[in-house]
């Protein structure tokens, strides 16, 4: 893409601003996994180092679980401008008893970059 997609504008907000606006009211702590914290300093949320840079989304999820203070963490990719609060509330409501709760897209595929993850997933992520 040649540029940081999280900072692309869609209407009045960047993609990451939209995701944080939807996510923040539902969580006790919002944060960003990045190795370029200076790019997000203006957002007023914690930025945490990606423990496995270059490993892709799974490394980011694992890095977030390491930083989490709660048993469950709501994860969202930075480029989900159409994610809704209602979808996130549904994931939370359906999560008890599961290690991972993710939606299924209209294409029938699971969407793991929008999900609720239990900290117990970290051991498997570290192994992988």
C-alpha positions in Angstrom: 0.0 0.0 0.0 3.0 2.3 0.5 1.6 4.0 3.6 0.2 3.3 7.0 -3.4 2.2 6.3 -4.5 2.9 9.9 -3.9 6.6 9.3 -6.0 6.8 6.1 -9.0 9.1 6.3 -12.5 7.9 5.8 -14.8 10.9 6.2 -13.8 12.9 9.2 -11.7 10.2 11.0 -8.8 8.0 10.2 -9.5 4.3 10.2 -7.8 3.8 13.6 -9.8 6.7 15.1 -13.0 5.0 14.0 -12.0 1.6 15.4 -11.0 3.2 18.8 -14.3 5.2 18.9 -16.3 2.0 18.6 -14.1 -0.1 20.8 -13.3 2.3 23.7 -16.7 2.5 25.4 -16.8 -1.3 25.6 -13.4 -2.0 27.2 -11.6 -0.9 30.4 -8.3 -0.3 28.5 -7.8 0.4 24.8 -4.4 0.0 23.2 -2.5 -0.3 20.0 0.1 -3.0 19.2 2.8 -1.3 17.1 6.5 -0.8 16.7 5.9 2.8 15.6 4.3 4.3 18.7 5.1 7.9 17.7 2.6 7.6 14.8 -0.3 7.1 17.3 0.8 9.4 20.2 -2.0 11.9 19.3 -4.7 9.3 20.0 -4.2 9.2 23.7 -4.2 5.4 24.1 -1.4 3.1 25.1 0.9 1.8 22.4 2.6 -1.5 23.1 5.5 -3.2 21.3 4.8 -6.1 19.0 6.7 -9.0 20.5 6.7 -10.9 17.2 7.2 -8.2 14.5 6.7 -9.6 11.0 4.6 -12.5 12.2 1.4 -10.8 11.2 -1.9 -10.6 13.0 -1.3 -13.6 15.2 1.8 -12.0 16.6 -0.2 -8.8 17.3 -3.0 -10.8 19.1 -0.4 -12.5 21.2 1.3 -9.3 22.0 -2.0 -7.7 23.1 -2.8 -10.7 25.3 0.5 -10.3 27.0 -0.3 -6.6 27.8 -3.9 -7.3 28.9 -5.0 -6.8 32.4 -8.3 -8.7 31.9 -9.0 -12.3 31.1 -10.7 -11.4 27.9 -9.5 -8.9 25.2 -11.5 -7.5 22.4 -9.3 -7.4 19.3 -9.8 -5.3 16.2 -7.7 -4.8 13.1 -7.0 -1.1 12.4 -8.7 -1.3 9.0 -12.3 -2.2 9.9 -14.1 1.1 9.3 -17.5 -0.6 9.1 -17.3 -2.4 12.5 -20.2 -1.6 14.7 -20.7 -1.4 18.5 -23.6 -3.8 18.1 -21.3 -6.4 16.6 -18.8 -6.1 19.4 -21.6 -6.3 22.0 -22.8 -9.5 20.3 -19.3 -11.0 20.5 -19.2 -10.1 24.2 -22.6 -11.6 24.9 -21.8 -14.8 23.1 -18.3 -15.3 24.6 -18.8 -16.9 28.0 -17.3 -20.4 28.0 -15.2 -19.9 24.9 -11.6 -19.1 24.4 -12.3 -17.2 21.2 -15.4 -15.7 19.8 -15.3 -14.3 16.2 -17.9 -13.4 13.6 -18.4 -15.1 10.4 -18.4 -12.9 7.3 -21.0 -12.8 4.6 -18.5 -14.9 2.6 -18.8 -17.7 5.2 -15.2 -17.3 6.5 -14.4 -16.6 10.1 -13.0 -13.1 10.8 -10.3 -13.6 13.4 -9.2 -10.0 13.3 -12.4 -8.9 15.0 -12.8 -11.1 18.1 -12.8 -11.7 21.8 -9.8 -13.7 23.0 -9.2 -15.3 26.4 -5.7 -14.9 27.8 -5.4 -18.7 27.8 -4.9 -18.5 24.0 -1.5 -16.9 24.6 0.2 -20.3 25.3 -1.0 -21.7 21.9 0.1 -18.5 20.1 3.5 -18.7 21.7 3.9 -22.3 20.6 2.9 -21.4 17.0 
